[in-house]
Amino acid sequence: MLGEETDMAVEEKGALDAFGWSSLVEPHESIYSAFYTFDGTVFAFSGSELRQLMGTDDALGRRLSTNLNALVAARVRAAQLPLIDTDPQSDPGAS
């Protein structure tokens, strides 16, 4: 029901995967949380502190922005694939 908190698995992450990247872009909000079920190291950064650091370190800002752009592009492609598969006009062989 809308407004109720519910725990459910939405996505599984692996080594070097990003989570919480939405804190780097407007409106800097996230409605998800994460937990891990394996032995390993998790690096966590405050979104506001990371944005501040990106603003003071140009090289870091460029690298993180490049990686963020690639992540967003991959998410858009993944969201488009099911739509393309169901659109009869999207057949690349059709002319």
N, C-alpha and C positions, 0 to 999 in steps of 0.2 A: 504494500500500500504506500502511496506517496507520503513522504515525510518520515517513514519508519526506517530505522537502521537495520540492515540485514547483512550478515556475513555470507559471502559466496565467492567462489573462485571465478575470476573473470579472465585472467591471463596468467600463463606460466612464463617466468623469466629464466634465462640461463646466464652463463658466464658472460660478463661484460655488457649485459642488457641494461637499458636505462629504465628507471621508474620515477615518476614524479616530475617529468620534464615540463609539465604544464606550469610549474611554479616559475619558469623562466620567461613565460610570455603572458601578456594581458589575458585575463584579469588576475593572474597569479593565484589561482584557486585550484584546489584539488578536492575531489569527493571520495578518493580512494585511499586505502592504507595497504600496507604490505606486511607479509611475514615470510620467514624462510624456514625450510624444513630440512636443511642440509648443513653439513659442517663447511665452513668457509668464512670469508671475510666480506662484510657488507660495508660499503662506504656511504655515509649519509652526510648531506650538506644542507644547511639552511638555505632556502631559496633566496631570501633577501640578502644574505651575506654573499652568496655566490654571484648574484646580480651585481652587487657592489664591487666585488673583486673583478668581475668581467669589465666593469666600467673603468677600473684603474689599471688593468693589465691588458693592453690591446691584443697581444699575441694570444693570450688565454681566451679573451672574448671572441676573437676570430675563430679559433679552433672549436670552441664550444658552440658557437653559432653555426659553423659549417656542419658539425655533427648533428646538431638539433635540426637543421634544415633537411639533412639526409633522413633522419628519423621520421620527421613529419611527412616527407615525400613517400617513404615506405608505407606509412600508415594510410595515406591517401590512396596509393596504388592498391593496398590490401582491401580497402573499403570499396574501391571501384570494381574489382574483379567480379564479385557476385552480381553486380549490376550489369556488367558487360555480358556475363554468361547468360543472363535472362533477357537481354535485349535482342530481338531477332534482327534489328537493323545494324547491329554491331558486328555481323559476320564479315571478317576481313576478306573472304572470298567472294562476297556479293558485290555486284557493281551495278 
